[in-house]
Amino acid sequence: MDDMAIGFVLYNPTEKTLERIRICIANSYKVYVFDNTPDATFFKDELKKNKGIQYHTLDKNVGLGISISMITVAAFYDNFTYLLFFDQDTIFNLDTLSFIGDFYKNNVEKLPNCAAISFQENGTNLGAEHVQLAINSGSLFVLEELKTIGWHDMSYFVDGVDYKFCLDASKKGFNIYKVGNVPGFDHSSEQDEEELGVFGYKLKVRSYPLFRIRDYVKALTRLCILSIASFKFSFFFRFSKQLFLFVIMQFVSRVMRL
């Protein structure tokens, strides 16, 4: 796809992640990588030497806000129209890329004020639906609109980067869409979630270390304040709900371990 690049932000990636990058290269996609891994590791030489990869690093972990901004800006000034972003633990295959390529070619111009399309494994295949919030991984960013929005907010380290983008897009009058039932797409299998039984229900919970909990609470609190200041009260209620559920689930995961 001459107008679509693929982007990754890496931090100590596994061999599975590198194999997915190789699939992109083997099928003639231009790949933009920002590597947050602090120390020299086995995979860096491969990524640096591959002509199909534009490799960026500051040899330290600068966080997702800076990293994703760097690769989207780079792709834009290399004259790409779109960048499809994946987290390093998101599973996809060639069927996934073919589906996304076919979808945006046939549909993106029909979606009013589209800033991004979030492709996910869940949902139906009835087309694109307008959504308020979407995660970065699996999102196809329309780079001209992303530039108008001001790229991603580099003041967010990890948590809140995607939600801040959604808030900023809404403030500029842009829309975000979701497409479900994407073949080969799996966002959860390589994440370290555990299944807990709570009052007879089975819940998948990802337990975070304390520094990530602090980062999440700080980021969502900032977003709640920004939503009110921007008179985006529907975002405020969504962010407040997300924050409440996150704190409850982290508490439950620790109690259930005991």
N, C-alpha and C positions, 0 to 999 in steps of 0.2 A: 504494500500500500504506500504509494508515493507521498501521500499527504498525512499519514499517521505514523508517529513514532511511539515507542513503548518505553516507559520509565520505571526504574526501581530505586528504592533507597535501601541500602544494605547495612546490616550490623551483625557481624559474625555469621554469615549465611552458611547454610548447609549445602551439601552436594546436590540435594534435590532442587534448591533454588538455582544453583548454577546450571543445572540441566535444563531448567525452564528458560533461562536466558539463552542457552545454546539453541533451543528450539526456535526462539525468535530470530536469532542470527541466521540459522540455517534456512529460514523461510523469508529472508531478505528484508526483515524489518530493521530499521535503525533503532538502536537501543541507547538510552541515556541512563547512566548509573551514577548515583552519588553514594560513596562508600563511607560510612561512619565508623568503620572498624578501626580502633586506635592503632593497633600494631600491625606490622608486616605479616601477612599470612599467605598460605599456599595459593590462594586464588587470584591475588592481585596482579601478578604478572600476566596471567591469561587474559584478564579483563583489559589491562592497559595495552596489550599488543594486538588485540583484535580490532581490525579496521571497522567492523560493524558496530563498535561500542564507543561512545564518547564517555570517558571515565573522569569523574570528579571526586576529589577527596581533600580534606584539610588535615588528614591523619589524626583526627579526633572526632568524638561524637558531638556534632553541633545541633542535633535534633532534627525533627521532621520538617518544621516550618521553614528553616533555611534550606534544607536539602531539596525538598520538592519544588521550592521556588527557583532554585538554581537550575534544575533540569528542565522545568517548564519554560523558563526564560531562554535557556540555551536552544531548546527545540523551536521556539517561536522565531528566534533570530536566525535559525537555520532554515526558515521558511516552511516549517511544518504547520498544518492547519489544526491538527489534533494531537494530543498525547494521551495514550492509554496507560494508566498508572496501576501497578500492582505492589502490594506489600510482599516482602520476601517469603512469607509463609502462606500466601494465597496460591492454591493449586489451580492450574489451567492447562490446556493442551491446544493443539493446533485447531481442533474443532471450535474451541472457545474463540480463538482469534478470527477464524473464518466467519463465525456467526456475528461477531461484533463488527467486522469489516463490512459484511453484507447489510447489517442493520443500519449503520450510520449512512452508508451510501444511498440507501433507499428511503431513509426516514428523517435524517437530521434537519434537513431544510424545511420539513413540515412542522417542526416543533418550535413554537413561538419563543423567541428570546432565550434560546437554549445556551446555557453556560457549561453544563455537564450532563452526561448520562451515566447513571450508576448501573452497571451490569452485575447481577447477583444470581445465585443459584435458586433462591426461593421466589415464590410468586408464580404468576401465570405467563403464558406467551401470547397475551392478547395485545401486545404492543406496549408503548411507553405510557406511564402514568406520572403525573406531576406529584412530586414529593417535596416536603419542606426540608428534611435532613437526609443526608447520605454520607456514607463513609468514603474515604479516598480510594481504598483498594477496589479495583474493578471499575473505576470511573474514567470515562473518556472526557477529557477537558477540551473545550473549544478555546484555543489559545488566544485568539483576538479578544474574545469576551473576558477571558481570564486576565489579560493585560488591562482592560478597562476597569475591572474590579480592583486591580492592584496586586495581583498575584496572591499567593498565600501569605498569611500573617506570620512573619518570621519571629515574632515575640513569643509564640507558643512553641514549646519544646517538642512534645509529642501529643499529649491529650489536648483536645480542643481545636487542633489544626483544621480538621475537616468541618466541624460545626461552625467555626468562625468563617470559613469560606462560604458556607451556606447562608449565614447571616449577611455577609458582605454582598453576596450575589443578589439576595432579596432587596437589600438597600439600594442597589443599582438598577433594579427592575428586571433582573434576569431570573430565569426559571431553571430548576433542576428536575431531571426525569429519572425514572427507574424502569429497567427492563429485567424481568425475572425469567426463571427457567432456562438459564444460559447453559448450554452443554459443556461438560467438562470442568465447570467452575465449582470450587470448594474453598470456602473461606475459613472453615472451622477445624478440619481434620488435623492440621499441623500446629494448631494452637494448643497450649497446655491447659485445656479445660478439664474439669472433673465433674462427674455426675453425682449429685447429692440428693438424698431423699428428705423432703421437707413436707410434713403433714400429709404423707401419702403421695406427694407429687415428686416426679423426677426432674430436677433442675440442673442445667449445665452451668457451672460457675467457674470463672477464671480468677484465681486468687492472685492479687497483686502484692508486691512488697510495699512497705510503708511509704517509700519515697514516691512510688507511682500513685499511691492513694492520695498523697499530699498534692501531687502535680494535677491529678484529675479534679480534686475538689477545688483547687485554686483556679484552674482553667474554667470549669463550669460556673464558678462564682463570678468570675470576670465576665463570662458570656451572659449571665443573668443580668448583671448591671448594665452591660452594653445594650442588651435588648430593650430594657426599660428606657435608657437614654435615647434610643433610636425609635421609640414608640412602636417597637415590634413585640407586642405583648403575647402573641401566639408563640413566638420563639422563647420568650421568658417562661411560659408555662411548660413548654417542651424541655427546656434546659433544666428547669426546677425538678421536673419529674425524673429526668435522667440522673440528676445528682442524687435525689432521694433513693431511687432504686439501686444505684451503684453502692451507696453507703450501706444500705440494708443488706445487699447481697455479699459484700465483703465481710460484714459482721456475721452473717449466717454461715459463710464458708469457714470462718475461724471457730465459731461455736460448734459446728458439726464435726470438725476435726477433733475437738476435745471430747 
